[in-house]
Amino acid sequence: MTAQITNLINGRRIAPAGPERYRAINPARLDEALSDYAFSTAADVDAAVAAASGAKRTWRETSAIARGEIVAKAGQILRARAKDLGALMTLEMGKPIGEAIAEVDYAGKVLQFYAAEAQRPTGETLQSGRPNVHYYTTREPIGVVGAITPWNFPFSIACWKLGPALVTGNTVVWKPAPHHPLCSQAIIEALLEAGLPDGVVNLVHGGAEVGGAIVSHPDVAGVSFTGSTAVGQALYRAVSQRLGRAQCEMGGKNALYIHTAADLDKAVTLAVEGAFRSAGQKCTATSRVLVDAAIRDDFTSRLLARVAELKVGDPTDGATFLGPVVDDRQFAKVTGAIAAGIAAGANLAAGGAGRAVENGFFIAPTVFDGVGIADPLARDEIFGPVMALVPVENLEGAIAAVNATDYGLSAGIVTRDLEAAHRFARTVETGVVNVNLPTAGVEMHAPFGGWKGSGLGLPEQGLKILDFYTKWRSVAMQFA
C-alpha cells in the first residue's frame, strides 16, 4: 500500500488533484511502489503564493531571533531522526544508507547554522554629512520566495534554501522533485513541530506545470533553483524578464587532475570517491580524471583494481558502495551515454551499459580510458557512475582541459607540489577548487556556486546567499 501524499498550503494538508500522476518506486526494488499521487496544478501554486503573501508581514515582523529559534529546533528534529529519515531517503531515491543518514544530519546542521545567524547584526550605523542626522541601514526580506529543489539531495539542498530564506524573514513556496515526496513531507513536519506559523512555508508537489507557475508568478519576488543547466538558464531569463530575482545552481563536468607529484594511492581513492559515491549523481561528481602522461599507466592499473572491488547492490546494506540511479529516465540516460561512447570507439576499461543487478536501476562503475578532451564523454554531463580518463601532458595541459567545457563548477588536483597546487587553484575556471580532496564535497559556511554554465546569480550556502534573500533599506532621521 502506498503512502498518502499531500501539499501543505496555509497550514492545511491538501491532496493534489491535477490530471497528471506520478508513481514513485524503490529504485533498488522495481516491484516496490512507495507512493502514487496526483501532481498539483497552477491553481495550487496560486493558492500557495496567496498563503505565503498573507503570512509574510507577520513573519517579517517576528523577531529574527524568534525566527531563528524555530529554524534551529527544526534542525534539531531532523538530526534526532537522521537514522529513520536516512532509511526513508534510501527507499525513495536509492542513496546508500550511510550517505543518506549523513545527509539528513548535515541538513539539520545547515538549519542550525542559519538559525545562529539570526543573532548577528545585519545593518549598519553610518555617519551623515548633514547636521543632527542619525543614519542607519537595515536588511529586509524580499517577500515570497520560490524554491525549486532536485532529487539527488532531498534534505540538504532543500534546507540550504529554506534555512536562509526563513531566518531573513521571507515566506516560501517550495516545489521539490517528485521522486521523494515522503522526504519532502518529513522536512515540513519538522518545521511545523518546531512551531512554524501557517503559510510561512507552503509545499506544492508537482512537475513542470508547478515549476513554471512559480517562476512566472508576479507575486514571487525571487526564485532559487537547483537543477540542469538548460532549465536553469531558461528560468533565470524568465524571472529576470519580469524583474524578479533568480539564483541558479546548475550542472557540472568536474575534473580531477592527477599530477606527476601525486600520491597515487590517495589519487585513486579521491577519484573513486568523487566519481562513484551516490552513483555519480552529484553536480560536483568527478566525471573526468585528467592523468599526466608520465604516470598514466601506473595510476590506471591501480584505479581499475580499486574499481573492481567496489560493491554494487542493495543500498540498505552498509557495505554497499554504489546503489542504483534514481529512476528509469536516469538509467536510460546514463546507459545511453555509455553505449554511445562504445559505439564511437571509446576504450571501455570497466563496467558497461548493462544492468549490474536485476530488479533495480543499477549501473556498474564505468571507466573509459584514453578519452579525448573534445569527446562527448569528456564534454557532456552524464550524471551517473561514469568516469572518463583523459591523458594530459603537464599542468598547463590539465588546466586547459579543465577549462575546455561549458561548465565551471568544481575541479581538483592531487599533488605534493605546492606551486602546482596554487597555480591550478588560481587558473582553472571553476567556482570550487579542491586540492588533495574529492571534487565532491561542500561546507555550509563557504559559498558554493559555479561559473559559466554551472551557475547564475549569487552562490549558495555560506553568508553570501543572505544577500539574495534580503534587500537594503537606508534610514536618515534628523533631530531638531
Order of alpha helices (4+ residues) and beta strands (2+ residues): beta-beta-beta-beta-alpha-alpha-alpha-alpha-beta-beta-beta-alpha-beta-alpha-beta-alpha-beta-alpha-beta-beta-alpha-beta-alpha-alpha-beta-beta-alpha-beta-alpha-beta-beta-alpha-beta-beta-beta-beta
